Amino acid sequence: MSSTNRGANRDGFDRYYTDPHLAEALVDLVELSPRSLVVEPGIGAGAFARACMGRGCSVVGIDVDPEADGLALPGLAQSVLGDVTETSIEADWYIGNPPYKHAEAHVRHALQHSALGCAFLLRLAFLESARRWPFWAMHPASEVHVFAKRPSFTGGKTDSCAYAWFIWRHTHRAPASISVLPPTFGGAP
């Protein structure tokens, strides 16, 4: 996922699963309404799907990996094997941790197919790049919550990237609210 493993073989599906406690805490920042329809693209192990279902939401899980455990989660409204950008599922929210190499495509798709908005766990570097400037000019985030402590996607170790929880709300057009989440956010020790 980062420069920590330069030269190492990368996972072909770009699988870096979110800790369930962290997903729970991040979903709380979205303030979902019960009975909302949520899509988790790149469902992986289903941490965000579980967090959303725990708040009374219906969840559609999508993943390109046929072995993604989240696709078999009990209680999913629908399970879709495939690329989220090739679907046209309309939902209230799109929420998750997309594969970073396809993050912008996932966010663009989510903004087009969500009624209320989307929220994604992304590298803070998602804010960078001259190539991405037109995206930011058209789609400013409503909220950016930066992690004071880097989350782990490998069972305890962290990498050299900074991360943030980006929320886009369709009803919000003011400059983004930026906050720094405390080191203990999401149950981090």
N, C-alpha and C positions, 0 to 999 in steps of 0.2 A: 504494500500500500504506500510505501514511502521510500525515502532514500536509505533507510536502515538496512534494507536487504538488497542493495545494489548488486547486480550480478547473479542474484538468486533467481531460480525459476519461479515465475509468478503463476498463481492459480489462474487457469484459463477462464473461469467464470468470475474472477475478481471477488471471491468470497471472503468477506471480512465482517463477521456477524457482530451485532450490537448486543451488549450485555442487557438482559431483561430489566434489571433495576434502572439502568440508564434510560431505556426506552420508556418505561413507566413515567419517570420524572419529566422526560421531554414531551410526552403526550399531554401531560398536565399543563404545559405552557401553551398548548394550542387551545385549550378550553373547549373541547368537543361537546356537542349536544348529544344526549342519548338518542338513539335511533338514526344517527347520521350514517350515511354510506361512505365508507373509507376504502380506498385502494392502497394496498402496500405493494408497490412495484419492487421486484427483487426481494421477495419475501424471505428468502434464506431460511433461517430457523424460526422465523415468525415472531420475533420479539415485539415489533410494533403492532402486529395483528392482535396478539394476545392483550397488549395494553389497551388497544382500542375496543376490543370485544369486552374487556373488563369494565368499560365505561358505557356499555349498552349499545355500542355501534355494530352495524353489519359490516363485514369486511370481505373484500375480494382480494385474494392473494395471487400474485403473478410472478413467475420466475422462468428464466430460460433454462435453468438447471433441473433436469427431471428428477434429480436426487435431493432437491431442496426439501427438507423436513417440513417446512411451513406449508407446503402445498397440501399436506395431509392433515393439517390441524382440524380437530373436531370443531364444529360450529362456524366454519367459514361459509359465507353466503355463496361464494363461488371460488373455484380454484382453476387458474389458467396457466397452462404450460406454454410459454412463448415470450416474445419481446413486448414489453408494455407499449413501446412506441408504435407498434403495429396493431394496437387495439383501439377501440373507440368507446371504452367504458366511461360513462358519465357518472360522476360521484360528487359528494359534497366536498371531500378532501382526498388528497393523495399525500401519504405520509410514509417516510421510511429512510433507509440508508442505501441509496442507489450505488451501483458500481461507479466509482469515480470517473473512469475513462468514458462513461456515457452520461455523466451527471447533467450536463447542460441539456442534452436531448430529453432526459427524464423530466427535468424541471419545465422545459418548454411544453412538453406533452401534458404534464399535470396542470399547468396553467390554462391550457386550452380545454381540458376535459373536466375541470372541477368547478363546482358552483361557488364554493366559499374560499378555496385556496389550497395551498400545499405547504408542507413542512418537511425539510430534509436535513439529515446529518451529513455535512460536507466538510471538506478541508477548508480552512479559512482562506487558503489560496484561491478558492473559487471567486473571490472578489477581484483577483488580479487578472491581467492579460489584456493587451490592446485588442486582441481578437474578440474578447468577450465584452468589450465596452458597448457595442450596439445592443447586446442583450440587456445590460444593466440600465442603459438609457430608456429602454422600452419596458423593463420589468424590475423596478426597484423593489427590494425586499421590504417588508413591513417591519420585521424584527430580525436582528442578528444577535444571538446569544453565544458569546465566545467562552470556551472552556478555559478556566484558569489552570486546570490539570488535564493533561491529554487523556482521553479515554483509551482503554485497551481493547483491541480487536483480536488479540492472540492469547487470551487467558492470563493476563497479568502484565505483560510487557507492553510498553508504548513505543511509538515510532517517533520520527523527527518532525512530524507535521502537527500544526495547530489545527484545531477543529472548532466548528460552530454549528449551532442549530439555526437554520434559516427558515423563516416563516414568511410566506407571501399570502396576504389576505386581499381578496378582490375588492373589498370595500375601503382599503387603505391606500392613499396616494401621497401622504406626507413623507418626508425623509425618514429613513429607517431609525427605529429605536435600537440602540446598541447597548448591551449589558455584558458583564463578565460574570459567569456562573462560578460559585465558590468551589474550592478544591474538593469539597465533600459532596457536591451535587450528584445525585443519582446513586448515592450509597458508596461512593468511592472512599476507600480508607484514607 
